[in-house]
Amino acid sequence: MLVDDKSDRREMIDFALRDIECALVACVSGDGDLLSAVQQCNPDVILIDIEAPGRDTLESLESVQSTVPRPMVMFSQDDNNRTIRRATQAGVSAYVVDGLQGNRVRPIIDAAVARFQHFNHLESELKKAHQQLNDRKVIDKAKGIIMKQRGLNEEQAYQAMRKLAMDTNRKIAEVAQNIIEAASILSG
């Protein structure tokens, strides 16, 4: 998908894409509803060809990344560090200054896709680590409740929760959360 306001540049990019056997599925203007266009067309990559990205354009890109993440390549004439930083924070995977040359399109797109995939992998790993940490806190809190209520040691409390999780085919963190909730109701 191409986001561009000038038809002469659209034709050049369309030609460059066809040359590398990529299909342009849609062209939208920078002031259009980018999120709806992306949801409707489902492009693999979003190319943005713009003189200088404004606040509205960057907010639209950020909205796309938070809703339907895609690799994004921005071609711009604006080499201001602040603009580049804002574009990157909005989700742009590759920011290319000073024009587009046909022979550079494929490596730029490939690099943007690779960076996007790497970032998504890291983000997924971070979410997984946060969930594991939260689960560990819940399990430890539930173990403390069991230890206090039933006079068990830490290992015995954990084994009791583990057995209940296995018997009920649930995750141990779910069992632990239920124990915490039940203890809250019974003590309050």
DAQUI-V290127 format. One record per pair of residues at least 6 apart in sequence whose C-alpha atoms are under 8 Angstrom apart, sorted by sequence separation. I is the first residue (numbers start at 1). J is the second residue. D is the distance in Angstrom with one decimal. If there is no record, write none. Layout:
# DAQUI-V290127
i: <I I>
j: <J J>
d: <D D>
This chain:
# DAQUI-V290127
i: <4 17 18 28 64 78 88 146 147 165 17 88 147 165 2 87 14 28 165 14 144 147 162 165 84 143 146 161 164 144 94 143 161 26 143 161 25 10 94 25 74 79 94 143 72 73 76 78 93 71 72 73 74 75 76 77 78 93 71 72 73 74 75 76 77 2 71 72 73 74 75 76 77 93 1 4 5 53 73 75 76 93 1 2 3 4 5 46 48 50 51 52 75 1 2 3 4 5 31 35 45 46 47 48 49 50 51 52 53 65 75 1 2 3 4 31 34 35 38 44 45 46 47 48 49 50 51 52 65 1 3 30 33 34 43 44 45 46 47 48 49 50 51 62 35 45 47 58 62 35 39 58 61 62 34 38 53 61 59 61 58 139 143 53 139 142 145 73 138 141 142 145 73 1 136 139 142 135 138 139 142 145 73 138 141 1 9 72 71 1 71 138 1 3 1 2 3 4 1 2 3 4 5 71 1 2 3 4 70 2 3 45 45 17 16 20 16 17 13 16>
j: <10 23 24 34 70 84 94 152 153 171 24 95 154 172 10 95 23 37 174 24 154 157 172 175 95 154 157 172 175 157 108 157 175 41 158 176 41 27 111 43 92 97 112 161 91 92 95 97 112 91 92 93 94 95 96 97 98 113 92 93 94 95 96 97 98 24 93 94 95 96 97 98 99 115 24 27 28 76 96 98 99 116 25 26 27 28 29 70 72 74 75 76 99 26 27 28 29 30 56 60 70 71 72 73 74 75 76 77 78 90 100 27 28 29 30 57 60 61 64 70 71 72 73 74 75 76 77 78 91 28 30 57 60 61 70 71 72 73 74 75 76 77 78 89 63 73 75 86 90 64 68 87 90 91 64 68 83 91 90 92 90 172 176 87 173 176 179 108 173 176 177 180 109 38 173 176 179 173 176 177 180 183 112 177 180 41 49 112 112 43 113 180 44 46 45 46 47 48 46 47 48 49 50 116 47 48 49 50 116 49 50 109 113 102 102 106 103 105 102 105>
d: <6.7 6.5 8.0 7.4 7.7 8.0 7.8 7.0 5.9 5.7 7.1 7.6 6.6 5.2 7.6 7.7 7.9 7.6 8.0 6.4 7.6 5.9 5.9 6.0 6.9 6.5 5.8 6.5 7.3 7.9 7.2 5.4 6.7 7.0 6.1 7.0 6.8 7.8 7.5 6.8 6.7 6.1 5.3 7.9 7.0 5.9 7.5 6.6 4.9 7.9 4.8 5.9 6.2 6.2 6.3 5.4 8.0 7.5 7.1 5.2 4.8 4.8 4.8 5.1 5.1 7.1 5.9 6.6 6.0 6.0 6.0 6.4 6.9 6.3 5.7 7.0 7.6 7.6 7.5 7.5 6.7 6.0 5.5 6.2 5.8 6.3 4.9 6.9 7.4 7.4 7.9 5.9 6.4 4.8 4.7 4.9 5.1 6.1 7.6 6.9 5.9 6.3 5.8 6.1 5.9 6.2 5.0 6.2 7.8 7.4 6.8 5.9 6.3 5.5 5.8 7.0 6.3 7.9 7.5 6.7 5.1 4.7 4.8 4.6 4.7 5.1 5.1 5.2 5.9 7.8 5.7 6.2 7.7 7.5 7.9 7.3 5.9 6.3 5.9 6.0 6.2 7.5 6.5 7.8 6.8 7.7 7.6 7.4 4.3 5.2 7.2 6.2 5.8 6.0 7.3 7.7 7.5 6.7 7.0 7.7 5.9 7.4 7.7 7.8 5.9 5.2 7.9 7.7 6.6 7.8 7.2 7.5 6.9 7.8 7.6 5.2 6.0 5.4 6.1 7.5 5.7 7.5 6.5 6.2 7.4 7.9 7.8 6.8 6.0 5.7 5.4 7.9 7.8 7.4 6.4 6.0 6.1 6.2 4.9 4.8 4.6 5.2 7.5 5.4 6.1 5.8 6.2 6.2 7.5 7.4 8.0 7.8 7.6 8.0 5.0 6.7 7.8 7.4 7.7 7.0>
